[in-house]
Amino acid sequence: MSGMSVKSWLSSIADRGRELLDLPISTPQEPLKQLGAMCKDLVSQKGEARGTAVAREVVRLWENLPEEDNLAFFQMMQNDFSADRTKVSKAAEAFAKDPSEANLAVLTQTSEPVRQELLRKINMAPGGTRAIVDMRETLIGLLKNNRDLEPLNADMQHLLTSWFNRGFLELRHIDWDTSAAILEKLIRYEAVHEIQGWEDLRRRLATDRKCFAFFHPAIPDDPLIFVEVALVHGLADSVQALLAPEIDEKAPETANTAIFYSISNCQAGLKGISFGNFLIKQVVEELKREFPQLKQFATLSPIPGFMGWLRTRQKSKADDADLAGQVLEGLSEHDWVSDPVKVANLKKPTLALCATYLATCKRGKSPLDPTARFHLGNGAQLERLNWLGDTSDKGLRQAGGMMVNYAYHLDDIEKNHEALMNDGKIATSKSVAQLAGI
């Protein structure tokens, strides 16, 4: 059943149940109180038609809830739809006396908050999945000052992780013939290298470029994540060159390398749910089928944590603390990138420090840099550093213009992943290892 037919089916059920709804639906009252009453009504529903109709009303009320009521709504969801403490205590006592599987099942069932069932029922409404993703996006924005709502956030993430399981996702190739509505969203969602309007997007969808995205049947016209790929000769070392307007018409036949130069998550409400690892691996398989001459798969990636690390490093007791301070001072000078002498003086020490940062600095067993953590965790190798790989304002601000290639050597992906997960070992090329002095 297609995503649209599922939506139509749910709508027809909701329409049949709408006539069964009684007065509270149309009774004028404060939006928050009305929404709370409908949520309580929803969790008590047993019938499919009326339950779906009530769920649709909950979605409608949520979508029209005044922004100033959002926090109170989430507090109500967490506090009024929690687990029954008395039942949980009795189940826990029974399990403590007899830790059988049967008692464990009862304890598990009774300890599940009612809000999880509420969310499952909201999800049955037409547009329910979209509404819950939007709810969580709003909730995440409130968490910084309301940490007590973390249990509600955890419940939402738990359910969304199940609903957005890889088995439900659809990989689509995006090109210039894709619907304008989806193409417009790519412009809006691009998070790595901003798309400068429709002509820039057309360039990124030209014959020497590829774009793939994951979609979910419940929100079929809104991508979850997308990746942009360049078909080139050898490892790319400059994102400005990749984004240049010139098109290599022969690349589909002659290119030997696929460069993943931008990966953008599109749904803030799905934060913490990983799609990128599945996306890259499936796109590699798609590219291998379409372009069998490709021999190399790699990224041209930003290094978002480097400048922040330099600031910390210069204050540390590390042997290279003074060097970090000197490099940071040089990279902070206005227009240093336009001065050939300054560029030459900064190149060697900056490359060495960046190699140290990427190849040796960790949080636990994982790389400290977030982009490195993602790609190295997927089994890639830290392949090459690129001096002045991104001379945009953002690139200079984040990493002093540095970029990095992470190479996906297909025969080594699983080995690299296991070495990092089990031993904290970062797969590093000889050239980067030499720069880092390891």
Sequence and secondary structure as in RCSB ss.txt:
>XXXX:A:sequence
MSGMSVKSWLSSIADRGRELLDLPISTPQEPLKQLGAMCKDLVSQKGEARGTAVAREVVRLWENLPEEDNLAFFQ
MMQNDFSADRTKVSKAAEAFAKDPSEANLAVLTQTSEPVRQELLRKINMAPGGTRAIVDMRETLIGLLKNNRDLE
PLNADMQHLLTSWFNRGFLELRHIDWDTSAAILEKLIRYEAVHEIQGWEDLRRRLATDRKCFAFFHPAIPDDPLI
FVEVALVHGLADSVQALLAPEIDEKAPETANTAIFYSISNCQAGLKGISFGNFLIKQVVEELKREFPQLKQFATL
SPIPGFMGWLRTRQKSKADDADLAGQVLEGLSEHDWVSDPVKVANLKKPTLALCATYLATCKRGKSPLDPTARFH
LGNGAQLERLNWLGDTSDKGLRQAGGMMVNYAYHLDDIEKNHEALMNDGKIATSKSVAQLAGI
>XXXX:A:secstr
  HHHHHHHHHHHHHHHHTT  GGGTS   HHHHHHHHHHHHHH   HHHHHHHHHHHHHHHHTS GGGHHHHHH
HHHHHTS  HHHHHHHHHHHHH   HHHHHHHHHHHS HHHHHHHHHTTSTTHHHHHHHHHHHHHHHHTT GGGH
HHHHHHHHHHHHHT GGG EEEE  TTS HHHHHHHHHH  SS   SHHHHHHHTSTTEEEEEEEBTTBTTS SE
EEEEEEESS    HHHHTSS   TTHHHH  EEEEEEEEE  GGGTT   HHHHHHHHHHHHHHH TT  EEEE 
B  TTHHHHHHHHTTS STTHHHHHHHHHHHTSTTGGG HHHHHHHHHHHHHHHHHHHHH EETTEESSHHHHHH
HHTT EEEEEETTS  SHHHHHHHTT EEEEE  TTTHHHHHHHHHHH    B HHHHHHHT 
